[in-house]
Amino acid sequence: MKNWLTYALAGLLITSFAACKKDEVRSAIQFGEAPVLTASNTNAGVLLENDSARTAVTFSWTPYTYSVSEGNAVVSPVVYTLQLAKAGTSFAAPVDIAVSSSSALSLALNVYELNRNLLLLQAPVRQSSSFDVRLKTVVAGNITPLYSTTKTFTATPYEKCLPPNSDTWALVGPAGNGWPSGTPATENGIPLNWDCTLNAYTARTTLKAGPFKFRKNKDWGVNLGGVTGNFAQGIPLTTNGPDMTIAAGTYTVKLVVAGSGTSVTGATLTITP
């Protein structure tokens, strides 16, 4: 009887040890190197407003991968961001261009998009300048961002009215296209465009009867709401304010807002048929 118990216990320990070893092997992960960035050209040339839809430059990169215990390479959940900066500034004040999908391996910028971002860097217009670009990779489980090697290209931007900063605003909620889930890849809001004459974000759009509010940069971190009132005369908005409601119809939406980052002040909303 004693021998039987001894053998059974030994078998149990061996099985448990093997299971632990198996778990240890399964959890072994080795993170890979930063993606390699390439550009379709190194000279975007003279950018022209009449040519705004043409692709100016396409940036491509190798996928970020990590290795599991068996040595298989798999695609890791990552967030890619393209960073532009004036050449030689070591990216002290870059412009970030978000890549909407973690599976994307390239980003094409048309003339308008490239020109807009170069002007955000306060690049001189009608003058050829050099710019640095790199890919920032944030990996799930890897706290420190990874950066590709820097590529340099030249371009001559044109003068264009720009919004006061790189923020974007969208109308969200059932009155528009429904509530977004919170990530850039699933943004379904109605975008507002900057109007230089009105100094406001505007859109001419058809709305359904229902609630709505506004959120910045495709994220719920900064959103605007308010008390439903006479939209035609303008109403004040507050951060994290309540949902507003509107009747179905086609409207011109005008959002006036000052400040950037998490500091948003003086927000007002005007909606007219």
Secondary structure as UniProt FT lines:
FT   HELIX           2..26
FT   STRAND          29..31
FT   STRAND          37..39
FT   STRAND          43..46
FT   HELIX           49..51
FT   TURN            52..53
FT   STRAND          55..61
FT   STRAND          65..68
FT   TURN            69..70
FT   STRAND          73..75
FT   STRAND          78..86
FT   TURN            87..88
FT   TURN            90..91
FT   STRAND          95..98
FT   TURN            102..103
FT   STRAND          106..110
FT   HELIX           111..120
FT   TURN            121..122
FT   TURN            125..126
FT   STRAND          129..139
FT   TURN            140..141
FT   STRAND          142..147
FT   STRAND          151..156
FT   STRAND          169..173
FT   TURN            174..177
FT   HELIX           184..186
FT   STRAND          190..195
FT   TURN            196..199
FT   STRAND          200..207
FT   STRAND          210..216
FT   TURN            217..218
FT   STRAND          219..225
FT   HELIX           231..233
FT   STRAND          235..236
FT   STRAND          238..239
FT   STRAND          244..246
FT   STRAND          249..258
FT   TURN            261..262
FT   STRAND          265..272
//
